[in-house]
Amino acid sequence: MAAVLALGRLGTNALASMALATLYANVTGYSLIVGMGAAIDTLCSQAYGEHMAGTGEKKELGSPCGASYDQSVSHFQRHFRHLSRTIVIMYIMCIPVAVLWWFTEPLLLLAGQDDVIAELSGRYTRLLIPSLFPFVISECVKRFLMSQGIMAAQMLVIGVVAPINFFLQYVFVFTSWKLGLQGEGAPFALTISHTLIAVALVLYARFVEGGDAYAGLEYDQLFNTKKLWMVTELGIAGVLMTCSEWWAWEIVALMAGLLGPEFLAAQTIVLSASSWAYTMPLGFAIACTTRIGNALGAGSPYQAKLCAFVVLGLGLFLAVMNSTFLMLGRDSLGYLFSDDEVVIRIVSEIVPLAAAFQLADVLGCICGGILRGAGRPEIGAYLNLIGYYVLGIPIGIFLCFKLNWSLYGLWIGLTTALFVVSFIEIYMIYKLDWDREADNARQRSMDNLACD
């Protein structure tokens, strides 16, 4: 947000270039890292639950790796090893991402983007490459803390770093310390901010809360192929689950741009409002992931199931509340962002669809949290892929361009698809064998301990 506000003062080209660079970086990099974090959601929350239940050191198990585990290291400290291995996987993943970001300009030109916009976007994205590495640390440590029920750390750190980011944007874009004449200081400031967040979260985890799990750097454990593959499997499912939805909305933004600037502006406004409304159910989903993972790790399938259905009930309440608020603000929402009467009219007409979308989106968000906590993110991944790319986007494009329903058609397509996905996810959660999921959580722990 700070970068957009800063570059908006430099002109349309700078703002458009940063918007395109951000879209490109989100699709090819940041979304992959966020999705890969699902491995921590599952493994660390279940390991922590087992530790808190006192079951972590009471197992008699053989060693499929041909060696006994080190009993001098607590089960809780093995929780830290899941974090370390996930970071290793993410850093390996960052190598091809960095290459893609380095060649942003030619790739955007190949996609038919304007020469000036492509050149500036490429410059911005190259300056964002160093941000990949602190972003990995901050995303992993944030989820590591959340898996222990420590939710305040990120809020505290963001509350401190956000104003610093605004200050850095001003310094590196407008003052004599500015980098370049086209706003190159904006991505540089973002990189510094990501670094500050990562350092602050690491210090918090080490010295305030969560540091008991620290087990030091154990290179033989970091590069254990069996365990790295366990992380990779869960992470890939998380990537598919996260990115399928993230990328779908980027495609909708591109489609809206083909309809004209007024429709793109209206799409941006409505999606921004929907994203803001999404924050509260997202918080519930994160808490649900942690609690369900903790319960399964502790060998309490009934508690996990109870948590899942209680949060689904809360999710339904939040969905109705969000939809109601959107409808109440239907005629005023557009005025908060634009003075263009055409844009305001389109926003007013799209809001009812966005309100209906909220019902499915909130339930889908909660279901995703439940499935990650249960160690079954692949269910959400497959359903999202089918829902968005077999149903939602094709239906939306058909309604938009073949039946000339414009932006309304795109929203109808995705809303319909998400309702289908959400209902199937609820059914799958209802049919989950929670006793079996608790056994699966125990087996993951045994596989981990057997090779430690």
C-alpha positions as CSV (number, residue, x, y, z in Angstrom):
1,M,0.0,0.0,0.0
2,A,2.8,2.5,0.9
3,A,4.6,1.8,-2.4
4,V,1.4,2.4,-4.4
5,L,0.7,5.6,-2.6
6,A,4.3,6.8,-3.1
7,L,4.6,5.9,-6.8
8,G,1.1,7.3,-7.5
9,R,2.7,10.7,-6.9
10,L,5.3,10.1,-9.6
11,G,2.9,9.6,-12.4
12,T,0.8,6.9,-14.2
13,N,3.7,5.0,-15.7
14,A,5.4,4.5,-12.3
15,L,2.2,3.5,-10.6
16,A,1.2,1.1,-13.5
17,S,4.7,-0.4,-13.5
18,M,4.7,-1.1,-9.8
19,A,1.2,-2.6,-10.0
20,L,2.4,-4.9,-12.8
21,A,5.6,-5.8,-11.0
22,T,3.6,-6.6,-7.9
23,L,1.2,-8.8,-9.8
24,Y,4.1,-10.6,-11.5
25,A,6.0,-11.0,-8.1
26,N,2.9,-12.3,-6.4
27,V,2.1,-14.9,-9.0
28,T,5.6,-16.2,-9.6
29,G,7.1,-15.8,-6.2
30,Y,5.3,-14.7,-3.0
31,S,2.3,-16.8,-3.6
32,L,4.5,-19.9,-3.9
33,I,6.2,-19.1,-0.6
34,V,2.9,-18.5,1.2
35,G,1.5,-21.8,-0.1
36,M,4.6,-23.8,0.8
37,G,4.0,-22.6,4.4
38,A,1.2,-25.1,4.7
39,A,3.8,-27.7,5.6
40,I,4.5,-25.8,8.8
41,D,0.8,-25.4,9.5
42,T,0.4,-29.2,9.5
43,L,3.7,-30.5,10.9
44,C,4.5,-27.9,13.5
45,S,0.9,-27.6,14.9
46,Q,0.6,-31.4,15.2
47,A,4.1,-31.7,16.8
48,Y,3.3,-29.0,19.3
49,G,0.1,-30.6,20.2
50,E,1.9,-33.9,20.8
51,H,4.5,-32.1,23.0
52,M,1.8,-30.3,25.1
53,A,0.0,-33.6,25.6
54,G,3.2,-35.1,26.9
55,T,3.2,-38.0,24.4
56,G,6.3,-37.0,22.4
57,E,8.8,-39.0,24.5
58,K,6.7,-42.1,25.3
59,K,6.9,-44.0,22.0
60,E,8.5,-47.3,21.5
61,L,9.3,-47.4,17.8
62,G,11.5,-49.1,15.4
63,S,13.7,-47.2,13.0
64,P,12.8,-47.5,9.3
65,C,16.0,-45.5,8.6
66,G,18.1,-48.1,10.3
67,A,19.1,-46.0,13.3
68,S,17.5,-45.0,16.6
69,Y,16.6,-41.5,17.4
70,D,18.5,-39.2,19.7
71,Q,16.6,-39.2,23.0
72,S,18.7,-36.2,24.3
73,V,16.7,-33.9,22.0
74,S,13.1,-33.3,23.1
75,H,10.1,-33.8,20.9
76,F,9.5,-30.1,21.2
77,Q,12.9,-29.3,19.8
78,R,12.1,-31.5,16.8
79,H,9.3,-29.1,16.2
80,F,12.1,-26.6,15.2
81,R,13.5,-29.1,12.7
82,H,10.3,-29.0,10.7
83,L,10.8,-25.2,10.5
84,S,14.4,-25.5,9.4
85,R,13.6,-28.1,6.7
86,T,10.8,-25.9,5.3
87,I,13.1,-23.0,5.0
88,V,15.7,-25.1,3.1
89,I,13.0,-26.2,0.6
90,M,11.8,-22.6,0.2
91,Y,15.3,-21.3,-0.4
92,I,15.9,-23.9,-3.1
93,M,12.6,-22.8,-4.6
94,C,13.7,-19.2,-4.6
95,I,16.5,-19.9,-7.1
96,P,14.3,-20.3,-10.2
97,V,12.0,-17.6,-8.8
98,A,15.0,-15.2,-8.8
99,V,15.8,-16.1,-12.3
100,L,12.2,-15.4,-13.4
101,W,12.3,-12.0,-11.7
102,W,15.7,-11.1,-13.3
103,F,14.1,-11.6,-16.7
104,T,10.8,-9.9,-16.0
105,E,11.2,-7.3,-18.8
106,P,11.7,-9.7,-21.7
107,L,8.9,-11.9,-20.4
108,L,6.5,-9.0,-20.1
109,L,7.4,-7.8,-23.6
110,L,6.8,-11.3,-24.9
111,A,3.3,-11.1,-23.2
112,G,2.6,-7.9,-25.2
113,Q,3.0,-5.3,-22.5
114,D,4.0,-1.7,-23.3
115,D,7.7,-1.2,-23.7
116,V,8.0,1.6,-21.0
117,I,5.9,-0.3,-18.5
118,A,7.7,-3.5,-19.1
119,E,11.1,-1.9,-18.6
120,L,10.1,-0.2,-15.4
121,S,8.4,-3.3,-14.1
122,G,11.5,-5.3,-14.8
123,R,13.6,-2.8,-12.9
124,Y,11.3,-2.9,-9.9
125,T,11.2,-6.7,-9.8
126,R,15.0,-7.0,-10.0
127,L,15.2,-4.8,-6.9
128,L,12.7,-7.1,-5.1
129,I,14.8,-10.2,-5.6
130,P,16.7,-9.7,-2.3
131,S,13.3,-9.5,-0.5
132,L,12.6,-13.2,-1.3
133,F,15.0,-14.4,1.4
134,P,13.8,-12.4,4.4
135,F,10.2,-13.0,3.2
136,V,10.8,-16.8,3.5
137,I,12.1,-16.4,7.0
138,S,9.2,-14.1,8.1
139,E,6.6,-16.4,6.6
140,C,8.0,-19.5,8.1
141,V,8.7,-18.1,11.6
142,K,5.2,-16.5,11.7
143,R,3.6,-19.8,11.0
144,F,6.0,-21.5,13.4
145,L,4.8,-19.2,16.2
146,M,1.2,-19.5,15.2
147,S,1.5,-23.3,15.4
148,Q,2.3,-22.8,19.1
149,G,-0.7,-20.5,19.6
150,I,1.4,-17.4,19.6
151,M,-0.7,-15.0,17.5
152,A,0.4,-11.6,18.8
153,A,3.9,-11.6,17.4
154,Q,3.1,-10.8,13.8
155,M,0.6,-8.1,14.7
156,L,3.2,-6.5,17.0
157,V,5.9,-6.6,14.4
158,I,3.8,-5.4,11.6
159,G,2.5,-2.6,13.8
160,V,6.1,-1.4,14.3
161,V,7.4,-2.0,10.8
162,A,4.5,-0.5,8.8
163,P,5.2,3.1,9.8
164,I,8.9,2.5,9.2
165,N,8.0,1.3,5.7
166,F,6.0,4.5,5.0
167,F,9.0,6.6,6.1
168,L,11.4,4.6,4.0
169,Q,9.2,5.0,0.9
170,Y,9.3,8.7,1.4
171,V,13.1,8.8,1.9
172,F,14.0,6.6,-1.0
173,V,11.4,8.0,-3.5
174,F,11.2,11.7,-2.8
175,T,14.2,13.0,-0.8
176,S,17.9,13.5,-1.9
177,W,18.4,9.9,-0.8
178,K,16.1,8.7,-3.6
179,L,17.2,5.8,-5.8
180,G,16.7,6.7,-9.5
181,L,14.2,9.0,-11.0
182,Q,11.4,6.5,-11.6
183,G,10.6,5.3,-8.1
184,E,13.2,2.6,-7.9
185,G,13.5,3.4,-4.2
186,A,10.0,1.9,-3.6
187,P,10.9,-1.8,-4.1
188,F,14.2,-1.1,-2.3
189,A,12.2,0.2,0.8
190,L,10.0,-2.9,0.6
191,T,13.0,-5.2,0.7
192,I,14.3,-3.4,3.8
193,S,10.9,-3.7,5.4
194,H,10.7,-7.4,4.7
195,T,14.2,-7.8,6.3
196,L,13.1,-5.9,9.4
197,I,10.0,-8.1,9.8
198,A,12.1,-11.2,9.4
199,V,14.8,-10.1,12.0
200,A,12.1,-8.9,14.4
201,L,10.2,-12.2,14.2
202,V,13.3,-14.3,14.7
203,L,14.3,-12.2,17.7
204,Y,10.8,-12.5,19.1
205,A,10.8,-16.3,18.6
206,R,14.2,-16.8,20.1
207,F,14.0,-14.5,23.1
208,V,10.4,-13.7,23.9
209,E,8.1,-16.7,23.0
210,G,8.7,-19.9,21.1
211,G,12.4,-20.1,21.8
212,D,12.1,-23.3,23.8
213,A,11.8,-25.2,20.5
214,Y,15.2,-24.0,19.3
215,A,17.5,-27.0,18.7
216,G,20.4,-25.4,16.9
217,L,21.5,-26.0,13.3
218,E,21.9,-29.7,12.6
219,Y,23.0,-30.1,9.0
220,D,22.5,-33.9,9.0
221,Q,18.9,-33.3,9.9
222,L,18.4,-30.3,7.5
223,F,19.2,-32.4,4.5
224,N,17.6,-35.7,5.4
225,T,15.9,-36.6,2.1
226,K,13.0,-38.6,3.7
227,K,12.0,-35.6,5.8
228,L,12.6,-33.0,3.1
229,W,10.2,-35.0,0.9
230,M,7.6,-35.1,3.7
231,V,7.8,-31.3,3.8
232,T,7.7,-31.0,0.1
233,E,4.6,-33.1,-0.3
234,L,2.6,-31.1,2.2
235,G,4.0,-27.8,0.8
236,I,3.1,-28.6,-2.8
237,A,-0.5,-29.3,-1.8
238,G,-0.5,-26.0,0.0
239,V,1.0,-24.2,-3.0
240,L,-1.8,-25.6,-5.3
241,M,-4.5,-24.7,-2.7
242,T,-3.2,-21.1,-2.2
243,C,-2.1,-20.3,-5.7
244,S,-5.1,-21.7,-7.6
245,E,-7.3,-19.1,-5.9
246,W,-4.7,-16.3,-5.9
247,W,-3.9,-16.7,-9.6
248,A,-7.6,-17.0,-10.5
249,W,-8.2,-13.5,-9.3
250,E,-5.2,-12.2,-11.1
251,I,-6.7,-13.7,-14.3
252,V,-10.0,-11.9,-13.5
253,A,-8.1,-8.6,-13.1
254,L,-6.5,-9.1,-16.6
255,M,-9.9,-10.0,-18.1
256,A,-11.4,-6.9,-16.4
257,G,-8.6,-4.8,-18.0
258,L,-9.8,-6.0,-21.4
259,L,-13.2,-4.5,-20.7
260,G,-11.9,-1.0,-20.2
261,P,-10.4,1.1,-17.5
262,E,-13.7,1.8,-15.7
263,F,-14.4,-2.0,-15.3
264,L,-10.8,-2.5,-14.1
265,A,-11.2,0.3,-11.6
266,A,-14.5,-1.1,-10.4
267,Q,-13.0,-4.6,-10.1
268,T,-10.1,-3.3,-8.0
269,I,-12.5,-1.5,-5.7
270,V,-14.8,-4.4,-5.1
271,L,-12.0,-6.9,-4.7
272,S,-10.2,-4.6,-2.3
273,A,-13.4,-4.4,-0.2
274,S,-13.8,-8.2,-0.4
275,S,-10.2,-8.7,0.6
276,W,-10.6,-6.4,3.7
277,A,-13.7,-8.4,4.7
278,Y,-11.7,-11.6,4.3
279,T,-9.2,-10.7,7.0
280,M,-11.5,-11.7,10.0
281,P,-12.4,-15.2,8.7
282,L,-8.7,-15.7,7.7
283,G,-7.8,-15.1,11.3
284,F,-10.3,-17.7,12.4
285,A,-9.0,-20.1,9.8
286,I,-5.4,-19.7,11.0
287,A,-6.5,-20.3,14.6
288,C,-8.5,-23.3,13.5
289,T,-5.5,-24.8,11.7
290,T,-3.4,-24.5,14.9
291,R,-6.1,-25.9,17.2
292,I,-7.0,-28.8,15.0
293,G,-3.3,-29.7,14.4
294,N,-2.6,-29.4,18.2
295,A,-5.6,-31.7,19.0
296,L,-4.6,-34.3,16.4
297,G,-1.0,-34.2,17.5
298,A,-2.2,-34.7,21.1
299,G,-4.2,-37.8,20.0
300,S,-7.6,-36.1,20.6
301,P,-9.6,-36.6,17.4
302,Y,-12.9,-35.7,19.1
303,Q,-11.5,-32.2,20.1
304,A,-10.3,-31.7,16.5
305,K,-13.7,-32.6,15.1
306,L,-15.5,-30.4,17.6
307,C,-13.2,-27.5,16.8
308,A,-13.8,-28.0,13.0
309,F,-17.6,-27.8,13.3
310,V,-17.6,-25.0,15.8
311,V,-15.5,-22.8,13.5
312,L,-17.6,-23.7,10.6
313,G,-20.6,-22.4,12.5
314,L,-18.7,-19.2,13.3
315,G,-17.7,-19.0,9.7
316,L,-21.3,-19.1,8.5
317,F,-22.1,-16.2,10.9
318,L,-19.1,-14.2,9.6
319,A,-20.1,-14.9,6.0
320,V,-23.6,-13.5,6.6
321,M,-22.2,-10.5,8.5
322,N,-19.7,-9.7,5.8
323,S,-22.4,-10.0,3.1
324,T,-24.7,-7.7,5.1
325,F,-22.1,-5.0,5.5
326,L,-21.3,-5.1,1.8
327,M,-24.9,-4.7,0.9
328,L,-25.4,-1.9,3.4
329,G,-22.5,0.0,1.7
330,R,-23.5,-0.8,-1.8
331,D,-24.3,2.7,-2.9
332,S,-21.4,4.4,-1.0
333,L,-18.5,2.1,-1.5
334,G,-17.5,3.4,-4.9
335,Y,-17.4,7.0,-3.6
336,L,-14.7,6.0,-1.1
337,F,-12.3,5.3,-4.0
338,S,-13.4,7.2,-7.0
339,D,-15.1,10.3,-8.3
340,D,-16.0,8.7,-11.7
341,E,-19.7,8.2,-11.8
342,V,-19.4,5.3,-14.3
343,V,-17.0,3.4,-12.0
344,I,-19.3,4.1,-9.0
345,R,-22.3,2.7,-10.9
346,I,-20.5,-0.5,-11.9
347,V,-19.3,-1.0,-8.3
348,S,-22.9,-0.6,-7.1
349,E,-24.1,-3.2,-9.6
350,I,-21.3,-5.7,-8.7
351,V,-21.6,-5.5,-4.9
352,P,-24.6,-7.9,-4.7
353,L,-22.5,-10.5,-6.5
354,A,-19.6,-9.8,-4.1
355,A,-21.9,-10.2,-1.2
356,A,-23.0,-13.6,-2.4
357,F,-19.4,-14.5,-3.1
358,Q,-18.6,-13.7,0.6
359,L,-20.9,-16.5,1.7
360,A,-18.9,-19.1,-0.2
361,D,-15.5,-17.4,0.2
362,V,-15.6,-17.3,4.0
363,L,-16.7,-20.9,4.2
364,G,-14.0,-21.9,1.8
365,C,-11.4,-20.1,3.9
366,I,-12.5,-21.8,7.0
367,C,-12.6,-25.2,5.3
368,G,-9.1,-24.6,4.0
369,G,-7.9,-24.0,7.6
370,I,-9.5,-27.2,8.8
371,L,-8.0,-29.3,6.0
372,R,-4.5,-27.9,6.6
373,G,-4.8,-28.6,10.4
374,A,-5.9,-32.1,9.6
375,G,-2.9,-32.6,7.3
376,R,-5.2,-32.9,4.2
377,P,-4.4,-29.8,2.2
378,E,-4.4,-31.9,-1.0
379,I,-8.3,-32.0,-0.8
380,G,-8.5,-28.3,-1.0
381,A,-5.8,-28.1,-3.7
382,Y,-7.6,-30.5,-6.0
383,L,-11.0,-28.9,-5.4
384,N,-9.7,-25.3,-6.0
385,L,-8.0,-26.4,-9.2
386,I,-11.2,-27.9,-10.5
387,G,-13.5,-25.2,-9.2
388,Y,-11.6,-22.3,-10.5
389,Y,-10.0,-23.6,-13.7
390,V,-12.6,-26.1,-14.9
391,L,-15.7,-24.3,-13.7
392,G,-15.2,-20.7,-12.6
393,I,-12.9,-19.1,-15.1
394,P,-14.3,-20.8,-18.2
395,I,-17.9,-20.0,-17.1
396,G,-16.9,-16.5,-16.3
397,I,-15.2,-15.9,-19.6
398,F,-18.1,-17.4,-21.5
399,L,-20.6,-15.1,-19.7
400,C,-18.3,-12.1,-20.0
401,F,-17.3,-12.2,-23.6
402,K,-19.8,-14.6,-25.4
403,L,-23.0,-13.4,-23.7
404,N,-21.6,-9.9,-23.2
405,W,-22.3,-9.9,-19.4
406,S,-19.0,-8.0,-18.9
407,L,-17.6,-8.0,-15.4
408,Y,-20.9,-9.4,-13.9
409,G,-20.2,-12.6,-15.9
410,L,-16.8,-13.0,-14.4
411,W,-18.1,-12.6,-10.9
412,I,-21.0,-15.0,-11.5
413,G,-18.6,-17.6,-12.8
414,L,-16.2,-17.5,-9.9
415,T,-19.0,-17.2,-7.3
416,T,-20.8,-20.3,-8.7
417,A,-17.5,-22.3,-8.7
418,L,-16.6,-21.3,-5.1
419,F,-20.1,-22.3,-3.8
420,V,-19.6,-25.7,-5.4
421,V,-16.1,-26.0,-4.0
422,S,-17.2,-24.9,-0.5
423,F,-20.1,-27.4,-0.3
424,I,-17.9,-30.3,-1.4
425,E,-15.2,-29.3,1.2
426,I,-17.8,-29.2,3.9
427,Y,-19.0,-32.7,2.9
428,M,-15.4,-34.0,2.8
429,I,-14.8,-32.6,6.3
430,Y,-18.0,-34.2,7.5
431,K,-16.8,-37.5,6.1
432,L,-13.3,-37.3,7.5
433,D,-12.3,-40.2,9.7
434,W,-10.8,-38.1,12.6
435,D,-9.5,-41.1,14.4
436,R,-7.5,-42.0,11.3
437,E,-6.3,-38.4,10.9
438,A,-5.0,-38.6,14.5
439,D,-3.2,-41.9,13.6
440,N,-1.7,-40.2,10.6
441,A,-0.4,-37.3,12.7
442,R,1.1,-39.9,15.1
443,Q,2.7,-41.7,12.2
444,R,4.2,-38.5,10.8
445,S,5.8,-37.9,14.3
446,M,7.1,-41.5,14.4
447,D,8.6,-41.2,10.9
448,N,10.2,-38.0,12.1
449,L,11.5,-39.4,15.4
450,A,12.7,-42.6,13.8
451,C,15.3,-40.8,11.7
452,D,16.4,-38.2,14.4
